[in-house]
Amino acid sequence: YLNSSSYCKLKGSTQTDYYKHLECVLTTKVGNKYLGNVAIKDLNVRICQDAYNNWLLTGTRTANYRKAAFSVAWRHAMRFDLMNYNPITLVETVSSDVRRIRWKPDQVKTFLDVAYSDFKYRSIGLIVHMAYEWAQRVGDMRLLKWEQVDIPNREINFVQSKRNAEVHLPIGSSLATMLMQQNDHYGLLTEYVVPRTTPVTAVLKPYKKTDISPLVNEILDKAGLPPYLTAMDLRRTAITEMLEGGA
């Protein structure tokens, strides 16, 4: 599976996650042996269930991710007739808690007021602004490039990293103003719309995925906003608002 075209089509971070979790699957102890040492003909639902129950000790989300990665690899093997059925699909799973946190409109405004008032946080503010305005994933906004932004025609055009869906969205007036300011400052210096405001090298690069949450938390604290809010909640918030508005 790791040498398949299906695996190669996954984005880099997803490939890393699948590889890591599949390694954990193979080294899971079931009975007196590791799952990776169980013969294909002997792998049954009971063994898979025991492995899943073992993964639950690490966490529900982790257990479900490992089950999904294991099933994907197993189904790939089924396409080559190496086995006839998938015992993993019959494993009883535990549902992960669904996060339902939403930002209130005034909380978004307060956050942006604080972020845009300090140059250190301007790019983070813009990431949040775009994620909320367009109901897009923070990761896609973090890596957005100027070639994907058409300021004169007030439109962005890019391909979502997770679903590979083409997206064409209008740019509202307030966001357009911030993007023009950002372009005046960074447009000739980097291909990225929201680079680090405090570069770690001579080359301006985007924030790492792990950088976003700590900086968002700093702004939340300065703004006196609840610490349970996250940047990832903005996509859900925006979509819910659109649905409630009749979209």
C-alpha positions as a Python dict, from the first residue, in 0.01 Angstrom:
ca = {
    (1, 'Y'): (0, 0, 0),
    (2, 'L'): (281, 244, 85),
    (3, 'N'): (411, 203, -270),
    (4, 'S'): (69, 244, -432),
    (5, 'S'): (-57, 536, -640),
    (6, 'S'): (-341, 580, -388),
    (7, 'Y'): (-90, 648, -109),
    (8, 'C'): (120, 874, -333),
    (9, 'K'): (-185, 1093, -405),
    (10, 'L'): (-225, 1179, -36),
    (11, 'K'): (-73, 1506, 81),
    (12, 'G'): (256, 1483, 268),
    (13, 'S'): (122, 1527, 621),
    (14, 'T'): (-148, 1263, 563),
    (15, 'Q'): (114, 1019, 427),
    (16, 'T'): (318, 1074, 744),
    (17, 'D'): (13, 1015, 966),
    (18, 'Y'): (-87, 696, 779),
    (19, 'Y'): (268, 561, 791),
    (20, 'K'): (301, 635, 1164),
    (21, 'H'): (-33, 480, 1255),
    (22, 'L'): (14, 173, 1034),
    (23, 'E'): (344, 109, 1212),
    (24, 'C'): (156, 127, 1543),
    (25, 'V'): (-105, -114, 1405),
    (26, 'L'): (160, -372, 1317),
    (27, 'T'): (327, -348, 1660),
    (28, 'T'): (0, -382, 1854),
    (29, 'K'): (9, -678, 2096),
    (30, 'V'): (-284, -918, 2052),
    (31, 'G'): (-267, -1222, 2273),
    (32, 'N'): (93, -1345, 2275),
    (33, 'K'): (202, -1196, 1943),
    (34, 'Y'): (210, -871, 1748),
    (35, 'L'): (-66, -796, 1498),
    (36, 'G'): (194, -769, 1223),
    (37, 'N'): (290, -1133, 1283),
    (38, 'V'): (-64, -1268, 1250),
    (39, 'A'): (-109, -1461, 925),
    (40, 'I'): (-366, -1310, 687),
    (41, 'K'): (-570, -1630, 690),
    (42, 'D'): (-589, -1615, 1071),
    (43, 'L'): (-688, -1249, 1103),
    (44, 'N'): (-1049, -1234, 1217),
    (45, 'V'): (-1291, -986, 1374),
    (46, 'R'): (-1204, -1091, 1729),
    (47, 'I'): (-835, -1016, 1679),
    (48, 'C'): (-915, -683, 1513),
    (49, 'Q'): (-1150, -597, 1799),
    (50, 'D'): (-883, -678, 2056),
    (51, 'A'): (-639, -452, 1870),
    (52, 'Y'): (-894, -171, 1856),
    (53, 'N'): (-965, -202, 2229),
    (54, 'N'): (-591, -173, 2284),
    (55, 'W'): (-579, 147, 2075),
    (56, 'L'): (-863, 294, 2281),
    (57, 'L'): (-622, 312, 2575),
    (58, 'T'): (-440, 585, 2381),
    (59, 'G'): (-760, 770, 2289),
    (60, 'T'): (-1081, 733, 2090),
    (61, 'R'): (-969, 955, 1806),
    (62, 'T'): (-638, 770, 1776),
    (63, 'A'): (-814, 432, 1782),
    (64, 'N'): (-1052, 536, 1504),
    (65, 'Y'): (-768, 680, 1296),
    (66, 'R'): (-568, 358, 1323),
    (67, 'K'): (-871, 150, 1236),
    (68, 'A'): (-933, 368, 928),
    (69, 'A'): (-570, 352, 812),
    (70, 'F'): (-563, -25, 866),
    (71, 'S'): (-885, -68, 669),
    (72, 'V'): (-757, 146, 380),
    (73, 'A'): (-443, -65, 348),
    (74, 'W'): (-645, -387, 379),
    (75, 'R'): (-891, -280, 107),
    (76, 'H'): (-596, -202, -118),
    (77, 'A'): (-477, -562, -75),
    (78, 'M'): (-830, -689, -149),
    (79, 'R'): (-807, -524, -492),
    (80, 'F'): (-528, -769, -568),
    (81, 'D'): (-735, -1063, -441),
    (82, 'L'): (-502, -1128, -148),
    (83, 'M'): (-807, -1171, 76),
    (84, 'N'): (-1182, -1193, 26),
    (85, 'Y'): (-1330, -986, 307),
    (86, 'N'): (-1243, -706, 545),
    (87, 'P'): (-1283, -808, 914),
    (88, 'I'): (-1189, -456, 1024),
    (89, 'T'): (-1523, -317, 906),
    (90, 'L'): (-1705, -536, 1162),
    (91, 'V'): (-1514, -395, 1460),
    (92, 'E'): (-1740, -213, 1707),
    (93, 'T'): (-1608, 140, 1740),
    (94, 'V'): (-1657, 420, 1990),
    (95, 'S'): (-1774, 752, 1849),
    (96, 'S'): (-1551, 1050, 1909),
    (97, 'D'): (-1705, 1349, 2083),
    (98, 'V'): (-1822, 1597, 1822),
    (99, 'R'): (-1689, 1947, 1882),
    (100, 'R'): (-1970, 2202, 1858),
    (101, 'I'): (-1795, 2521, 1968),
    (102, 'R'): (-1889, 2829, 1762),
    (103, 'W'): (-1753, 3181, 1763),
    (104, 'K'): (-1999, 3467, 1810),
    (105, 'P'): (-1977, 3752, 1556),
    (106, 'D'): (-1866, 3999, 1822),
    (107, 'Q'): (-1592, 3756, 1934),
    (108, 'V'): (-1456, 3741, 1579),
    (109, 'K'): (-1457, 4122, 1559),
    (110, 'T'): (-1283, 4158, 1897),
    (111, 'F'): (-1021, 3901, 1798),
    (112, 'L'): (-947, 4077, 1468),
    (113, 'D'): (-933, 4421, 1635),
    (114, 'V'): (-662, 4295, 1871),
    (115, 'A'): (-473, 4096, 1606),
    (116, 'Y'): (-467, 4379, 1352),
    (117, 'S'): (-358, 4635, 1615),
    (118, 'D'): (-24, 4456, 1666),
    (119, 'F'): (204, 4387, 1368),
    (120, 'K'): (328, 4069, 1537),
    (121, 'Y'): (-20, 3916, 1501),
    (122, 'R'): (-128, 4065, 1169),
    (123, 'S'): (-74, 3752, 961),
    (124, 'I'): (-253, 3540, 1223),
    (125, 'G'): (-541, 3786, 1219),
    (126, 'L'): (-558, 3760, 841),
    (127, 'I'): (-558, 3378, 854),
    (128, 'V'): (-851, 3391, 1096),
    (129, 'H'): (-1026, 3658, 889),
    (130, 'M'): (-1000, 3454, 568),
    (131, 'A'): (-1096, 3124, 734),
    (132, 'Y'): (-1411, 3287, 874),
    (133, 'E'): (-1507, 3493, 568),
    (134, 'W'): (-1469, 3205, 324),
    (135, 'A'): (-1549, 2913, 560),
    (136, 'Q'): (-1221, 2745, 468),
    (137, 'R'): (-970, 2536, 659),
    (138, 'V'): (-699, 2720, 849),
    (139, 'G'): (-433, 2505, 682),
    (140, 'D'): (-537, 2618, 334),
    (141, 'M'): (-537, 2982, 443),
    (142, 'R'): (-197, 2943, 607),
    (143, 'L'): (-46, 2830, 276),
    (144, 'L'): (-244, 3059, 43),
    (145, 'K'): (-26, 3218, -229),
    (146, 'W'): (-56, 3555, -401),
    (147, 'E'): (-98, 3384, -739),
    (148, 'Q'): (-428, 3246, -605),
    (149, 'V'): (-557, 3588, -501),
    (150, 'D'): (-708, 3819, -763),
    (151, 'I'): (-746, 4147, -575),
    (152, 'P'): (-857, 4362, -876),
    (153, 'N'): (-1144, 4120, -948),
    (154, 'R'): (-1206, 4052, -579),
    (155, 'E'): (-1176, 3672, -606),
    (156, 'I'): (-962, 3385, -479),
    (157, 'N'): (-907, 3064, -673),
    (158, 'F'): (-738, 2761, -519),
    (159, 'V'): (-763, 2385, -471),
    (160, 'Q'): (-848, 2257, -124),
    (161, 'S'): (-573, 2039, 18),
    (162, 'K'): (-802, 1783, 180),
    (163, 'R'): (-1061, 1720, -93),
    (164, 'N'): (-880, 1857, -400),
    (165, 'A'): (-1190, 2063, -474),
    (166, 'E'): (-1153, 2378, -684),
    (167, 'V'): (-1271, 2683, -492),
    (168, 'H'): (-1365, 3023, -637),
    (169, 'L'): (-1480, 3275, -379),
    (170, 'P'): (-1549, 3650, -370),
    (171, 'I'): (-1343, 3883, -152),
    (172, 'G'): (-1550, 4115, 68),
    (173, 'S'): (-1460, 4483, 99),
    (174, 'S'): (-1310, 4472, 451),
    (175, 'L'): (-1102, 4164, 370),
    (176, 'A'): (-993, 4320, 40),
    (177, 'T'): (-861, 4621, 231),
    (178, 'M'): (-651, 4400, 459),
    (179, 'L'): (-524, 4194, 166),
    (180, 'M'): (-418, 4510, -19),
    (181, 'Q'): (-228, 4628, 290),
    (182, 'Q'): (-66, 4286, 321),
    (183, 'N'): (26, 4289, -47),
    (184, 'D'): (183, 4635, -16),
    (185, 'H'): (402, 4501, 263),
    (186, 'Y'): (481, 4147, 146),
    (187, 'G'): (375, 4119, -218),
    (188, 'L'): (727, 4153, -359),
    (189, 'L'): (899, 3967, -76),
    (190, 'T'): (724, 3629, -69),
    (191, 'E'): (479, 3415, -262),
    (192, 'Y'): (277, 3352, 55),
    (193, 'V'): (-11, 3580, 158),
    (194, 'V'): (38, 3534, 533),
    (195, 'P'): (407, 3472, 610),
    (196, 'R'): (560, 3487, 956),
    (197, 'T'): (575, 3847, 1073),
    (198, 'T'): (892, 3758, 1263),
    (199, 'P'): (1091, 3546, 1013),
    (200, 'V'): (1329, 3284, 1148),
    (201, 'T'): (1544, 3299, 833),
    (202, 'A'): (1620, 3555, 563),
    (203, 'V'): (1345, 3396, 352),
    (204, 'L'): (987, 3474, 449),
    (205, 'K'): (802, 3146, 500),
    (206, 'P'): (451, 3052, 616),
    (207, 'Y'): (376, 2957, 973),
    (208, 'K'): (405, 2590, 1059),
    (209, 'K'): (85, 2406, 1148),
    (210, 'T'): (196, 2389, 1511),
    (211, 'D'): (257, 2765, 1527),
    (212, 'I'): (-105, 2871, 1483),
    (213, 'S'): (-269, 2751, 1805),
    (214, 'P'): (-19, 2912, 2050),
    (215, 'L'): (-41, 3249, 1871),
    (216, 'V'): (-421, 3234, 1854),
    (217, 'N'): (-422, 3162, 2228),
    (218, 'E'): (-202, 3467, 2290),
    (219, 'I'): (-447, 3688, 2102),
    (220, 'L'): (-746, 3534, 2280),
    (221, 'D'): (-581, 3616, 2612),
    (222, 'K'): (-504, 3975, 2510),
    (223, 'A'): (-861, 4016, 2384),
    (224, 'G'): (-1017, 3870, 2698),
    (225, 'L'): (-1191, 3599, 2495),
    (226, 'P'): (-1271, 3243, 2612),
    (227, 'P'): (-964, 3016, 2586),
    (228, 'Y'): (-1170, 2727, 2447),
    (229, 'L'): (-1209, 2901, 2109),
    (230, 'T'): (-984, 2768, 1834),
    (231, 'A'): (-906, 2879, 1479),
    (232, 'M'): (-1042, 2545, 1351),
    (233, 'D'): (-1386, 2637, 1490),
    (234, 'L'): (-1418, 2923, 1239),
    (235, 'R'): (-1501, 2701, 940),
    (236, 'R'): (-1782, 2532, 1136),
    (237, 'T'): (-1901, 2870, 1261),
    (238, 'A'): (-1918, 3023, 915),
    (239, 'I'): (-2092, 2723, 758),
    (240, 'T'): (-2350, 2710, 1040),
    (241, 'E'): (-2419, 3082, 1001),
    (242, 'M'): (-2475, 3036, 628),
    (243, 'L'): (-2712, 2745, 686),
    (244, 'E'): (-2905, 2944, 947),
    (245, 'G'): (-2919, 3230, 697),
    (246, 'G'): (-3088, 3007, 439),
    (247, 'A'): (-2791, 2898, 226),
}
